[in-house]
Amino acid sequence: MNNVPTKVLLPAWIFEQARDNDEIRRLVLEYMRRYPNYRIVKVSGSFAICDRLDGFL
């Protein structure tokens, strides 16, 4: 299994809609469901830094 670091741009509505850090976390996890082979390492600015679990192909 290759862990390739990847940045995923998060939509602005996540940060506009969230009232606190817990809600940001919940919304980011919900949004990232569309990327099933990505594991979130951290959120940095408006990017989710992820490990891509399936390699390149």
C-alpha positions as a Markdown table, in Angstrom:
| # | Residue | x | y | z |
|---|---|---|---|---|
| 1 | Met | 0.0 | 0.0 | 0.0 |
| 2 | Asn | 1.4 | 3.4 | -1.0 |
| 3 | Asn | 0.7 | 6.4 | 1.0 |
| 4 | Val | 0.9 | 9.4 | -1.4 |
| 5 | Pro | 0.3 | 12.8 | 0.3 |
| 6 | Thr | -2.4 | 14.6 | -1.5 |
| 7 | Lys | -4.0 | 18.1 | -1.0 |
| 8 | Val | -7.8 | 18.3 | -1.5 |
| 9 | Leu | -9.2 | 21.8 | -1.8 |
| 10 | Leu | -12.2 | 22.1 | 0.6 |
| 11 | Pro | -15.1 | 24.2 | -0.5 |
| 12 | Ala | -15.6 | 27.6 | 1.1 |
| 13 | Trp | -19.1 | 26.7 | 2.3 |
| 14 | Ile | -17.6 | 24.4 | 4.9 |
| 15 | Phe | -15.9 | 27.3 | 6.7 |
| 16 | Glu | -18.8 | 29.7 | 6.2 |
| 17 | Gln | -21.4 | 27.3 | 7.5 |
| 18 | Ala | -19.4 | 25.9 | 10.5 |
| 19 | Arg | -19.8 | 27.6 | 13.9 |
| 20 | Asp | -16.9 | 26.0 | 15.6 |
| 21 | Asn | -14.0 | 23.5 | 15.1 |
| 22 | Asp | -16.1 | 20.5 | 15.9 |
| 23 | Glu | -18.5 | 21.4 | 13.1 |
| 24 | Ile | -15.7 | 22.1 | 10.7 |
| 25 | Arg | -14.4 | 18.6 | 11.5 |
| 26 | Arg | -17.8 | 17.0 | 10.9 |
| 27 | Leu | -18.4 | 18.9 | 7.6 |
| 28 | Val | -14.9 | 18.0 | 6.3 |
| 29 | Leu | -15.4 | 14.3 | 7.1 |
| 30 | Glu | -18.8 | 14.4 | 5.4 |
| 31 | Tyr | -17.4 | 16.1 | 2.3 |
| 32 | Met | -14.5 | 13.7 | 2.1 |
| 33 | Arg | -16.8 | 10.7 | 1.8 |
| 34 | Arg | -16.8 | 11.4 | -1.9 |
| 35 | Tyr | -13.0 | 10.4 | -1.8 |
| 36 | Pro | -13.3 | 6.9 | -0.4 |
| 37 | Asn | -9.6 | 6.0 | -0.8 |
| 38 | Tyr | -8.3 | 9.1 | 0.9 |
| 39 | Arg | -7.5 | 9.2 | 4.7 |
| 40 | Ile | -7.4 | 12.7 | 6.2 |
| 41 | Val | -4.1 | 13.5 | 8.0 |
| 42 | Lys | -4.9 | 17.1 | 8.8 |
| 43 | Val | -6.7 | 20.3 | 7.6 |
| 44 | Ser | -4.3 | 23.1 | 6.7 |
| 45 | Gly | -6.0 | 26.4 | 5.7 |
| 46 | Ser | -8.6 | 25.4 | 3.1 |
| 47 | Phe | -7.0 | 22.1 | 2.2 |
| 48 | Ala | -7.4 | 18.6 | 3.6 |
| 49 | Ile | -4.0 | 16.9 | 3.6 |
| 50 | Cys | -4.6 | 13.3 | 2.9 |
| 51 | Asp | -2.9 | 10.0 | 2.3 |
| 52 | Arg | -4.1 | 8.3 | -0.9 |
| 53 | Leu | -4.4 | 4.7 | 0.0 |
| 54 | Asp | -4.8 | 3.1 | -3.4 |
| 55 | Gly | -1.6 | 4.4 | -5.1 |
| 56 | Phe | -1.8 | 5.9 | -8.6 |
| 57 | Leu | -3.9 | 3.4 | -10.6 |
